[in-house]
């Protein structure tokens, strides 16, 4: 009995294969890293957005002066209290992480930050296959949009303020 207590527990899957959302270090998914600083979430919130039935995608290209590897794809997940209690929010974030693992390694662009924001009831109840399609479509739309901050973009319309 004492021998069973002294044996080490087997390593968790993240420890065994090097992390990176549970994939092998040499796979494309190993480029995925998680956003952890509030400032990164705020920068993504003020950039491009694409809403879907199950979640909101926020995306931004990183600046060259940021201290992050250029080939890294960073992703964050958030669900407000409007989504539900802690159990429901955690379930929604687990689903969003699974979507990111499945779609981002092939459809995301290196050098971008993405934030998946859960929607009340929809993130937990929407069909997973439909959400996979939603994420692929949202990524295509975000990457196709011109940068609204680029003054050299000829398709950029001037911002109008007030009632003029």
C-alpha positions as CSV (number, residue, x, y, z in Angstrom):
1,X,0.0,0.0,0.0
2,X,2.9,2.4,0.8
3,X,4.4,1.7,-2.6
4,X,1.2,2.9,-4.3
5,X,1.3,6.2,-2.3
6,X,4.9,7.0,-3.2
7,X,4.7,6.4,-7.0
8,X,4.5,9.5,-9.0
9,X,1.3,10.3,-10.9
10,X,1.5,10.0,-14.7
11,X,2.2,13.3,-16.4
12,X,-0.8,15.3,-17.6
13,X,-1.3,15.5,-21.4
14,X,0.0,19.1,-21.5
15,X,3.2,18.0,-19.7
16,X,3.7,15.0,-21.9
17,X,3.5,16.6,-25.3
18,X,4.9,20.1,-24.7
19,X,1.7,22.2,-24.3
20,X,0.5,24.4,-27.0
21,X,-3.2,23.5,-26.6
22,X,-2.5,19.8,-26.1
23,X,-0.7,19.1,-29.4
24,X,2.8,18.0,-30.2
25,X,5.5,20.7,-30.2
26,X,6.3,20.2,-33.9
27,X,2.7,20.6,-35.1
28,X,1.1,23.8,-36.4
29,X,-1.0,24.1,-33.3
30,X,2.2,24.6,-31.2
31,X,2.3,28.2,-32.6
32,X,-0.9,28.9,-30.7
33,X,-0.3,30.7,-27.4
34,X,-2.8,32.1,-25.0
35,X,-3.3,35.8,-24.3
36,X,-2.9,36.5,-20.6
37,X,-2.5,40.2,-20.1
38,X,-5.5,42.5,-19.9
39,X,-3.8,45.0,-22.2
40,X,-3.7,42.4,-25.0
41,X,-7.4,41.8,-24.7
42,X,-8.1,45.5,-24.7
43,X,-6.0,46.0,-27.9
44,X,-7.9,43.2,-29.6
45,X,-11.2,44.7,-28.5
46,X,-10.4,47.9,-30.3
47,X,-9.5,46.2,-33.5
48,X,-11.5,44.2,-36.1
49,X,-14.6,42.3,-35.1
50,X,-16.8,39.7,-36.7
51,X,-19.9,38.5,-35.0
52,X,-21.3,35.0,-35.5
53,X,-24.3,33.3,-34.1
54,X,-22.2,31.5,-31.4
55,X,-19.5,34.0,-30.5
56,X,-17.7,37.2,-31.4
57,X,-14.3,37.2,-33.0
58,X,-11.9,40.1,-32.3
59,X,-8.7,40.1,-34.3
60,X,-5.7,42.4,-34.7
61,X,-2.4,42.3,-36.5
62,X,0.5,42.8,-34.0
63,X,2.9,45.7,-34.4
64,X,6.5,44.9,-35.3
65,X,7.8,46.5,-32.1
66,X,5.9,44.0,-29.8
67,X,8.0,41.5,-27.9
68,X,6.3,38.4,-29.3
69,X,7.6,36.0,-31.9
70,X,6.4,37.0,-35.3
71,X,5.2,33.6,-36.2
72,X,3.1,33.1,-33.1
73,X,-0.7,33.1,-33.2
74,X,-2.1,34.3,-29.9
75,X,-5.6,33.6,-28.9
76,X,-7.7,34.6,-25.9
77,X,-11.1,33.5,-24.6
78,X,-13.6,35.4,-22.5
79,X,-17.1,35.1,-21.3
80,X,-18.9,37.7,-19.3
81,X,-21.3,37.0,-16.5
82,X,-24.1,37.5,-18.9
83,X,-23.2,34.1,-20.4
84,X,-24.2,32.4,-17.1
85,X,-22.8,31.2,-13.9
86,X,-19.3,29.9,-13.5
87,X,-20.2,26.4,-14.7
88,X,-21.8,27.7,-17.9
89,X,-19.0,30.2,-18.5
90,X,-16.3,27.5,-18.1
91,X,-18.3,25.2,-20.5
92,X,-18.5,28.0,-23.0
93,X,-14.7,28.7,-22.8
94,X,-14.0,25.0,-23.2
95,X,-16.0,24.9,-26.4
96,X,-14.2,28.1,-27.6
97,X,-10.8,26.5,-26.9
98,X,-11.8,23.4,-28.8
99,X,-12.8,25.6,-31.8
100,X,-9.5,27.4,-31.6
101,X,-7.6,24.1,-31.6
102,X,-9.5,22.8,-34.6
103,X,-9.5,25.9,-36.8
104,X,-6.8,28.4,-36.0
105,X,-3.7,26.3,-36.9
106,X,-4.8,26.2,-40.5
107,X,-6.9,29.4,-40.9
108,X,-5.2,31.9,-38.7
109,X,-2.4,34.2,-39.9
110,X,0.9,34.3,-38.0
111,X,1.5,37.6,-36.3
112,X,-2.2,38.1,-35.3
113,X,-4.0,38.1,-31.9
114,X,-7.5,36.7,-31.7
115,X,-10.1,36.8,-28.9
116,X,-13.1,34.6,-28.9
117,X,-16.0,36.1,-26.9
118,X,-18.8,33.9,-25.8
119,X,-22.4,34.9,-26.3
120,X,-25.2,34.3,-23.8
121,X,-26.8,30.8,-24.3
122,X,-25.6,30.6,-28.0
123,X,-22.0,29.5,-27.2
124,X,-23.1,26.6,-25.0
125,X,-26.1,25.5,-27.1
126,X,-25.1,26.0,-30.7
127,X,-24.1,23.0,-32.7
128,X,-20.3,22.5,-32.6
129,X,-20.0,21.8,-36.4
130,X,-21.9,25.0,-37.1
131,X,-19.5,26.9,-34.8
132,X,-16.5,25.4,-36.7
133,X,-17.9,26.9,-39.9
134,X,-18.7,30.2,-38.1
135,X,-15.1,30.5,-37.0
136,X,-13.7,29.7,-40.4
137,X,-16.0,32.3,-42.0
138,X,-15.3,34.9,-39.4
139,X,-11.5,34.5,-39.9
140,X,-11.9,34.9,-43.7
141,X,-14.0,38.0,-43.2
142,X,-11.6,39.6,-40.7
143,X,-8.5,38.9,-42.9
144,X,-10.2,40.2,-46.0
145,X,-11.2,43.5,-44.4
146,X,-8.9,46.5,-45.1
147,X,-7.2,48.0,-42.1
148,X,-9.3,50.9,-40.9
149,X,-6.2,52.7,-39.4
150,X,-4.2,52.6,-42.7
151,X,-4.4,56.1,-44.3
152,X,-2.9,54.8,-47.6
153,X,-5.9,52.5,-48.1
154,X,-7.9,54.0,-51.0
155,X,-11.1,52.2,-49.9
156,X,-11.0,53.9,-46.5
157,X,-13.9,56.2,-45.9
158,X,-13.4,59.3,-43.7
159,X,-15.0,59.1,-40.3
160,X,-17.9,61.4,-39.9
161,X,-18.7,62.8,-36.5
162,X,-21.7,64.7,-35.4
163,X,-24.8,65.4,-37.5
164,X,-23.0,66.8,-40.5
